[in-house]
Each structure stands twice: as C-alpha cells, then as structure tokens.
Amino acid sequence: MAENREEILANFQGITAIEDVAEAIYHLEETNWDLLAAINRVMPQDGNSSAAPNNDTHDVEMIDDDISVITPKTHPPDREDSNQASTSSPNNSTTDLVELQVHYNNKIHEIKMSGSATVSDLKKRLEVVCGVPVCRQQISGLGGSRATSGAALASLGLARNAILRLKPADQLMADDEVADRLTMTYVLHVKHEEKDYTLKYPGTKTVREVKNDIYSLTDIPARHQVWTGWPTVTGLDDTVLAMVGLQLPQHELTVKRAASKQQKEYKRIIVESSDSDNSSVEEIEDTADGFTGEDDMFVDLVQSERLQPLMSDNVEDEALGCIEFAARFRARYGPNSPNFFEGTLHDAIKESCLKPAKERKLLGVYLHHEQSVLSNVFCAQLLGADAVLQTLSANFIVYGWDLTHPHNNNMLLTSIANALGPVASMTIRSIPVDRLPALLIIMRVRSNTEIYSVINGNVGVSELVGGLVEALERFGAQRDEDARLERERDARQRVKREQDEAYMRSLEADRAKEEIKKQQELERNQELERAESERLMEEAKKEAMRSVAASRVPPEPSEAARGVTRIRVRLPPPHHDCLERRFHEDDTLAAVLDFLASKGYPQENYKVISSWPRRDLTTESHSSTLKALKLCPQETVMLEER
C-alpha cells in the first residue's frame, strides 16, 4: 500500500475535490488508506441527516460479484446502552466481550473477543477459525467505513450476537479501478408509464439520490416507488452507482407507483331497536386506514421543506459560489436544467460578450430566491422545458446566483456594478421578491455591454421562449452589424499592415544597400590606406637606399684637378634632363652607380648604357675603374628602365 499512496491520494482528491493535501491525508489516515472508506467518510449520502437515530449499522458489504457496497457512516450507539455499560461493575468481564456469529461456507462460527480487540485481531482470529487469509477476507456487517484495521470492536456499535458474513475474495479490486468507476458517468434509461427519461449520473451518486430525483420527475415518493432492473445488492439505496453493477453504456430501469396495501373498508352495522319496528343502517368507515394518504402528504411536505438551499450563506468566493449553485440546482431539479457557468460574472461576460462578433453569445443571468413561490415552478417547468434548454444551450452563457441571503445578494450587486455599471445594479435591486426568479438577458450593443431585458418568474413557457427569441433576433442583427464592422476594420488593418510590411521591407532593402555602400566605401578607404602605407614604406625604403648610396659616393673633384673625367647621364623618358658629375679616373664603376642610386635610379630598376660601343655597364665589374672602362676624359651614358 505504501508505494501506491501517492496514487490513492491523487484519486481521492480528484473524486472529492479536496484541494488541501493535509486534509486529504488526514481522511485517508483515519481510514487506513482505504479509498472507498475515505470517500464515504467525506461524502455522506443524502437522506441520512433526516433519519431518526438508531443502532442499525450500515456496512461495506461484498455481493456475489465481488463489488463493494459503499454505505454512509453509522450513527453512534444509543446513549442508554452506553450509560448501562458504564454503570456496570468493573469486575463483570462479560460486559467487555463482543459476541459475534460469523457465517462462512454454510456454517456459523461463534466468536467471542474482548471489546478492546481491533478489527485486525478479529481478522487474524477468523484466519485461524475459517482458514481464509486476512488479505482475502471480505466481511459484511462489521461497521462499514468505521471498521478500519486499528478500530476497536467496542467502538463499532455492534449489537449482541451480531451476524457477520465472511466471503473470500477471488480478486481484490485495485484502487485505481475503484477510482475509474467512481469518476465514470452512468446513463440510466428509466421508463414510467408512457414516458421515458434518460438520466446521466456520476459514479458517486447513490441509488437513493436517483430515487429522489425520480420523485421530482414522476411525483412518486421514493417509498412508493416499485422498481425493476436494479441489480440484487444488499443495502441498495445507500450504494453508489459505481458499485451496483450497472450495464454499460446504458442501464434499463422501470418504475411505477406501489399499490396501496390497505384499502378502505366499510362495515355495515345493523342496529335493531327492541321497541320499534324501524331499523337504522349506518355505514362506518374504518378510521384506522383512512388517514394514510394525508399522512403521506404531510411527510412529503416536511421533506420538501428540508431541501438544501442552492447556495450557502455568506459566500466568500464568487466562483466557488457559482460552482455550488450549479451542482445543487442540478441535484434538486434533475439533469433537465441549464448548464450554468462555473466562474465569476466577469469571466462569464468575457466568455459571452467580449469575444469577436462571430463567436459572441448572449449572457443569461438567472436570479433565484428561495422565498419566492414562483421558484420551483419556474425552475422545474420553464427552465426544464426542451425548447428553453435548446435555446439557452445554443445561444446563451447562463450564469446562476441565489439572492436569498443578504450577503450573497450584496456580492452579486457589487459584481454587477463593477462589470455593467450602477444602472444595471439598480435594475436588479428594484426587482421585488414576489417577481423572482428572474432571467436577465445581457448583450453587447454598440461597444457597450448592458442589460437588454428582464424576464420575471410570473411568465409561462411560451412567454419565456418568446422573450428569448426576441432577444436572439435583436442580438443576431447587432451581431451581424458588428461582424461587418469587424470585417471592415480587419480589412483596413490588413491593408495598413501590408503597407507597413512593404515599407519595412523597402526600408530594410535601403538599409541593406546603405550598409553595402558603406562596406564598399570602407573597403576602398582601407585599400587606399594600405596602398598609401605601402607607398610610404616604399618611399622610406628608397630614401634609405638613396641615403646609403649617397654616403658611398666619393667627393666630387674640382675642375682644375688632374685625372678628372666628366660623366653625363641622360635620364629615361619622359625626362629630358641630364645628370652630370665629375669623378676621378681611379674611381670605380660602383661610385657612378651609387651616384645614380642616390638620385633615385638604382641599378635594380635601371640599366646604364654607354653610347659607343653600346654596352650595359651594370653588367661590368663594379670594381673596375672609369679609366679601365674608357670613360675618360668624358663620357655620356643613358639610363634605361629594366
């Protein structure tokens, strides 16, 4: 069980709608993590509160199909018995004994145990006596949901010589299977005279609750109903539908009114007068049977006055109040009722009136009041009519609220004022109680959400349908107009959006072009800067080379000096100038080449050509003297680019 506790907890919260984990764990711990017993603990069935206290114990019994029968909690033992037990002598051990008769396998086993012994001790004793393992024991008559493993036998309120039935289980039902059955929806097809009813119930609904609902449909009190089609189950009325063994997907049932057991009898008594020949005949009705019908009528009236209100007093949360209203309305008036919106009024307005026009619906606000004599007729006959239900289901969001309690009344008026304004709140405030219940029809008109009409409770079905149809016609015309305006607005917005998108695309294209242009400009500038940098580096290199070459050039001799030769150099086109310098005859060719290099004409780029005979001097030995090269006393050479 330990490894499945999280799953049991999840199933328990899903079925019982208990959101507080601590509270859910508390109930499960109290029932030793028995899912069925825990559900029965927090979901008591209708009809038990009005029953007189007694010592009858409703149990968790096992029927032939191995299906648990869930029954409500039992009442505590009678106070008189408790007092007698407490006043008994402490030395009398018989008062502390629990005597049980266990029926098993067509045999009766008498078991006597101490009242302080637990249910677990009893099961171990039965394992020894009957040979049925504890894990397979299914016991009926032991105390229902209170019979947890740790519960003392004396606390179960068992009668003296209580009869228990023991049955071995062929296959235990898993907790997840129990949860699946309890969350299923069961369809009951009930036939009554010439009418057929198709009812849908959750698995947690008891048979007694179904019979009470049939009473509201057929006017046959539950105690006068004769049924055919229910499975044979011990404690049927207190059993939930999930554990009855109904046929799926639909179960066929028939109900009729029970014939009166006691017919009125008339006795004819003939009295003869001794002193007269005249005789009188009297017909006397048996009074013992004459008030059965009136007594039944009185009991039904008392039960009807004990109906659960549609909403608790002093509701704190509007959404929870609406959920409670919807559940209790359906429980009282049956499945033929509107599907009430479960949420706040603000959410209902958003769901109905504030959607796009083609998805918009009317909002119907049903205002209930328990003190109005029109409430039951309006709810059962008008709101339950097929034409009304179909109209509301197809075109309305229905919001329900009970105005009976002043606090709840003020809460709704505040919500109406916040959502629709003070005028709408005053409209509801001005409706007298004797004209309730009322159905407010709210629609969206020209961008305003307002009350279109109020249908009071003193109308018939035809008037109610007529009011709904009139509102639908007005709503349909307004919705079509709003839809047309929305389409035109959407078309304008679409054109504007397309224009904006085209402009953005054009802007993006211009930005891309500008980015490309900037990138190209940047690359060009970078190239120019690189070329300029290379040029400057080349110039610097050339300048360094010229400086080095100039430092190697020997000093120019004077014109009067002896052994001087004059070298004249013609520059290459487009230059028309000439370079001229004096050298000593003993100077080498390298001195001439260094001179030319110092002027920007290095031998790597230029050739020095002598005129006659024509020869390339740069190919000659640079260490040769000018005299040896016959460049004396003067010579003209030419520069040519390589």
N, C-alpha and C positions, 0 to 999 in steps of 0.2 A: 504493500500500500504506500510505503514511503516514497518510492520512486514515481508514483502517479499522483502525488498530492498536488503538484502544480497544475496538472490537467484537471483534477477534480475541482480545484479552486476556480480555474477558468470557466469550467462548465457551470459551477454553482453561481458565479457572478453573472454569466450570460443569461441564465434562466431566471434568476431572482432580481436582476437589475440592481444589485447591491454594489455600489462603486467603492465603498470603503473596504479596503483589503483587511484591515484589522477586524472589522465587524464580521466579514465573511469567514475569516479564520476562526473567530470565536464560535460561530454557529457550527462550523464543521468539527471543531474540537469537542463541543458539547455532545455531538452525535458520533464521536469516534470516527470521523471522516466517512460516514455513511451518507452518500449523496442524496438518496431518496429521503432518508430521515431528516437531513438538514433542510431540504426543500420543503418538506412537510412542516418543519418547525417554523419557518419564516413565512410560509404561505398558507395560513389557516383557511379552511374552506367556508363558504357562505352557509349560513343556517345553523352553525354551532353556537353562535352567540345568543340566539334566542331560545335555544333548547334548555329545558329545565335541568338542573344539576342532578346527576345520578352516578351510580357506581359502575355503569356499563363501560367496558374497556374496549376501545377500537384499536385493532392491531394492524401490524404489517403481516398479512397472510399470504400464503402461496397457494395458487389454484393449480388445477391439473396441468395447465400449460406452462407451469413454472414462471408465472408473471407475478411480480409483487403488486399487491393491492395497497395503495397509499391511502391512509386514513388520517383524519386530523388528530390533534393532540387530545389526550383524555383529560377529564376533569379529575381533580384530586379526590381521594377517598372522603366519604361522608365524615363530617366533623364528629358526629355522635360516635361513630366507630373509633375515631382517633381518641376521643375522650375516654371511651371504655378501655381501650388498650393502655392508655396512660395511667389509669387508676387501678389497673390490675396489679397483683402482687408481684414484686420483682423475682420472687423465688419460684413463680409458676413458669416453668420453661415452655409450656405449650403455647403461650401467647406469642412466643418468639419464633414459632415454627411456621413454615409455609408448606401446606399440603397440596400437592398437585397430582392430577390424573393425566398421564401422557398417553395419547392414543397413537400407536405406531404399529403398522403391519397387522391390523385387525386384533391388536392386543392392547390391554390397558395396563400401564405401569404406574404404580403409586410411588410418588417421590415425596419425601419429607426432607426439607432443608431448613437451615437457620435463615431468619429474615435478613440477617446481615450478609448472607452469601450473595455474590454477584451473579449476573447473567452468565458470565464466563464460567463461573463454578458450576452453574446448572448445566451448561453445555458439556463440560467435561464429565459430569455425572451421567448425562444421557449417552455420551460416547461409551461409557463403561456398561451401562444397563442395556442400551439398544444396539450398540455396535456401529453407530453412524458417526463418522469423523466430524469434528467440530466445523471444519471448513465446508462441509456439505449439508449441515443441518439447516433446515428451513422450518421455523416454529411459528405457529399462529396461535393467537390468544394470550400472548405474553406481555402485552402492554404497548404495542405499537412503536412509535418513534422514540418513546422514552426508554425502551429496552435496549440500551447500549451495553457494550461488554462490561463496563465498570459500574453499571447501575445495580443497586441493592434490590433484592427481590421484594423487601418490605416497602420500598418506595414506589412499586409499580401498581399498588392498589388492587392486587389480585384478590378475588373472592376465595372463601374457604373451599377447598377441594376444586379449585379452578381447573377447567378442562383445557389441555393443550393438545395440539396436533403437530406431530413431527413427520416431516417428509424429507427424504434425501434428494438433493438437487442433482439432476443429471449433468447440468451445465450451468454454472453461475453466470448471471448477466453482468457484463462488464460495465464500468461506469460510463465509458464513452457511448455505449449502446443506450443506456438509460438516458443520457443527455440528448442523444439524437431523437429518441422517442418523445421526450418532453418538449422539444423545440419543433416537432412536426406539426403541420396543420391537418386536421381531420375533417372530412366532409361527411355530413350526416344528411341523408335524404329521408325526411320524415313525412309520412302520409297520414292525413287526418281527414276522414270523410272524403270529400271531393277535392280537397286542397292538398298541394304538395309544397313542402318547404325544403329548401337546400341551405343548410347552415354550415358555416365553417368555424372551427374552434381550435385553439392551441392545445397541445398535449397536456398542459397543466390544468385544463378545465375539468371539473368534476361532473359526474353524471347528475348530481343534484342540481348543479347550476344549469345544466342543459334543460332539466325538467322545469326549473323556474322560468327559463326563457320561453319554453313551450307554453307555459301558463299565460305569458304576456301575449302570445300569438293566438291561442285557442280558447282562452278563458277557462281552461280546465285546471283546477288546483292540482299541485303535484301529488297530493294524497289520493286524488280521484283519477289519476292517470293510469291507464292499463296499457302496457307496452308489449310489443312483440318484436323480437330481433336483437335484444340485448344479450350478450354472452352470459352464461351462468357463472357469476362471480360472487363470492361471499363479501358482504358489505359493499354492494354495487354502488349505492348512492354516494358513498364517500370516496369512491375510486376515481382517479384521474383517467381521462380518456386514453392516455398513453399506455396504461396498464390494464385496460379492459380486454384487449384482444380484438379490436375492430378490424373489419375488412378494408383493404385499401384498393383503389384510391377513394372509394365511396362505400358507406355502410348504409344498408336499407333498414328503416325502422317504421313501425306503425304505432299510432297512439289513438286511444279512444277514451271516452268517459266511462267510469265504472258504474254499473247498475246499482241503484240503491239497495242496500242489504235489508233494510227494514221498510216494508210497505205499510202504508196507513191502513189500519184495520178498524172496522166499525163493528160494534157489538149491538145487537138488537136485544133490548131488555124489555120484557112484557110484565107490567105490573097490574095485577088484578085486584080490584077493590072488593072487599068482602061484603060491603054494604051497598054496593051499586052494581048495576049491570054494565055500566060503562067501563071501558078499559082504555088505558093510555099507552101509547107506544112512543118510546124515546130512543133516539139514536145518539149514542155517546161515542165520541172519538177517543181513541187511545192516546192519552196525552204523553205517554212515555216515548212515542215515536214522532210526535207531531212537531217538535222544535229542532229536528236535525238540520233542516235546510237553513233556518235562521241562525242556528249556532255556527254552521259553516260560514255563512255570510259574515258574521261578526269576526270570526277568526281571520278570514281573508282581509277584512278591513284593518284589523290590527297589524297584520303582516305588511299591508301596503303602506301603513303609516311609518313603518320602520325601514323604509327604503333608504339606502345610503345616499347622502347628498352628492350632487355631481361635482362638487369642489369643496375641499377642506376650508375651514375658516382660517383667516389671516394668512393667506398665501404670500410667501416671501419672494418666490421666483416666478416670473410670468410664464416662462417656457415650461417649467415643471407643472404649473397650474393648468396649462393647456393640455399637456400630456395626460394629466389626471382626469381632466374633464372629458377628453375623447374616450379614455378607457372606461370610465364609469357610465358615460352615455351609451356606449355600445353594450355594456353589461346589463343596463336597465332596459333598453329598448330593442335589443337584439341586433342582428347583423344588418338589417334593412335600415341603415342610418347613414348620414353623410360621413365622408372621410374628412374628419376635422384636421386642420393644420396643426402640427405639433411644433410650436415655436412662438416667438413673441409677435405682437401685432406689427412691429416694424419689419420683421422678417417676412410676414405674410404680405405686407404691402409691396416690399421689394420683389417677392416671388410673383405677384399678380399684376401690379400696376406699373412698376418701374422697369419692366423688360422692354425690348424692342416691340413695336406695334404689332407685328405679325405673330409674336409669341405672347402677347398680353392677354390676361383674363380678368374677369370681374372678381371682386372680393366681396363675399357674403359674410357679414359678422352676425352670428346668431347670439342673441342675448337671452339668457334663461333666468327664471326666477321661480324658486320653489313655492312661494306663497301665492302664486297666480293659479287660478282654477283652470286656465287655458293651457297650462304647460304640458300635461300628459297627452291631451288630445292633439295639440299641435305637433308634439314630437312623434307620437306613435302613428297618427293617421296622415298628417300633412307631410312632415319630413320623411316619413316612411313610404310615401306613395312612389310608385315606379317612375311616373312622369317627372316628379320633382327630383328624385335621385338621379335620373339620367341627365336632366338639365344641369343640375349642380355639378355632377361629375365631369361633364364635358366642357363646361364653360366657366366654372367658378373655382376659386380657392375659398374654402369655408373655414372660418375662424370661430370658435365657440368660447363662451365665457359665462360664468354664473354670477349674477348680480345680487344674490340673496344676502350675503354678508356685507356689511358696510365697508369693511376694509377692502374686500375684493372689488366692490363697486368703485371705490375711490381709485384703486390701482388701474382699472380699465379707463376711467375718465382721464387720469393723468396720461396714460399711453395714447389715448385718442387726441388729447390736446397737443401733445408733443408731435404726433405724426400728422394730424389733419388740421390743427388749429382750435382755438376756443369755441368757434361757432359749432363745430361738429360735437364737441364735448357738451355744449348746452343742448344740442338736439337730443342726445341720449339722456341727459339729465331730465328733460321735460317729458319723457315718456312715462305715463303713470303705470303703477304695478298691475292694475287690472287690464291693461292692454298689452302686457308682456305675456309670453315671449315675443320678441320682435326679430326681424331679419333685416339688417341694414345692407343695402347694396352700394358699394363704393366702386367708382370707376375713375379713369384718367381722362379729363376733359380739358383740352387746350392747355396742356402742360401743367394742369392743376389736378391733384388727387382730392376728391371731395365725395360727400355722401350724395348719391343720386336719388334714392328713395328709401322709405322705411315701410316695411310690410309688418303690420301688427298681428298679434296672435288671434284676433277675433275675425279671421277670414276662413274661407273654405279652400278646398284643393284647387278648384278652378280659378279662384281669385289669386291664389298664390302662384299658380302656373302662369296666369295672365300677367302678373306683376314681373315675374322673371323673364317672360318672353318680351315684354315691353322694354325692360332694361337691356335685354340682349339686342333688340333692334336698334335702340339708340347707341348702344355700345358698338355694334357692328358698323354702323355708319361712321361713328367717330374714329373707330379703329382703321377703317379703310382710308379715311381722310388723313389720319396720322401716318399710315403706312405710305400713302402717296407723298406726303411731305418728307418723310424719311428717305424715300427713294430719290426724290429730287435733291435733297440735301446730300445724300450719299453720292449722287452723280456729280454734284458741284464739287464736293470734297475729292472725289476720284479724279476729276479733271484738274483741280488745283494740285492734287498730289502728283499727278502725272507731269504737270508743268514744273512743279518743284523738282521732281526727279530729273526731268530733262535739263532744267537749269543747273542742277547739281552735277549732272554728267558733263554738261558743257563747261561748267566751272572746273571740274576735275580735269577735263581734257586741256583747258587753258593752263591750269596749274602744271599739268604734266609737260606741256610744251615749254612753259616758262622754266620748269626745272631742267628740261633737256638743254634749253638755250643757255641757262646758267652753267650747266655742267660743261657744255662745249666751250663757253667763254672761259671757264675756269681752267679747262684743259689747255686751251690755246695760250692763256696767260702763263700757265705753268711751263708750256713748251718754250714760249718766248723767254721766260726767266731762265730756263735750263740752257737754251741756246746762248743767251747773253752771258750766263755764267761760264759756259764753255769758252765763249769768245774771250771773255776777260781772262780766263785761265790761260787760254792760248796766247793772248797778248802778253800776259805776265811771263809766260814761258819764253816767248820770243824776246821779250825785253831782257829777261835774264840771260838768254843766249847771246843777245847783242852786247850786253854788258861784259859778259865773259870774253866774247870775241874782241871787243874793243880794248880790253885790258891786255890782250896778247899782241895787239898791233904795235910795232916798233914806232918810235917817234919819227915824224916826217923831217927829213933833212932840208937844209936851206938850199936855195937855188945856186949859191956860189960854191957849195960843197963839191968835192971831186967824187967821181964814180956814182953819179946820181942818174937814175932813169925815171922817165915820166910815163906813168900808166894811165891811159884814158879808157873809161868803161862806158860803153853805150848801153843804156837801160832798155829793157824789152818794151814793146808797145803795151799800152798806149802812151808810155812815157817817151818824151823827145829830148829829155835832158841827158847829160853825161856826167859821170863822176870822174874826177881827176885827182891824182895824188903822186907825190914824189917818193921814191924808195931808193935805198942803196942797192948797188948792183949785187952786193953779197946777201941781201935779204932773200928769204926763201919764198917759194910759191905759197906756203901756208900763211905768210904775212899778208899777201894780197887777198887770199880767200877770207881771212879773219876780218880784213878791212871791209870786204863786201858784206860779210855776215853782220858786222856792226852797223851797216847801213840798211839791214833788213833783207839781204839777199843771201841766205845761207846756201851752202853747196848742196844740201839735201833737196832743195827746191829749184836750184838754178845751175846751169852749166856755163862755164867760162870758155868762150870760143875765140881763138886767135884768128886774125884775118888771113894772114899768108905765111906759110901754108895753113890751111884751115885744119884746126885740131882742137880737141877738147882738153883744156888744160887741167880740168878737175881729175882727169884720169892719169895725169902725170904724177910723178913722185912729189909729194908736198915739201919734201926737204931739199928739193933742187933749188939752186939759186936762180935769180932772174937772169943773171949773166949766162948761166949754163943753158937757160931756156931761150936765150937770144931775144930777151925782151928789153934790150938796151939799144940805144940810149933812151928810146921812147917806143911805146907800142900802144896800139888801140885794140881793145878786146870787146866782145859783145856778150851780153847776158841773155840766155835763153831759158825759158821755163822747161822744167823736165816734164 
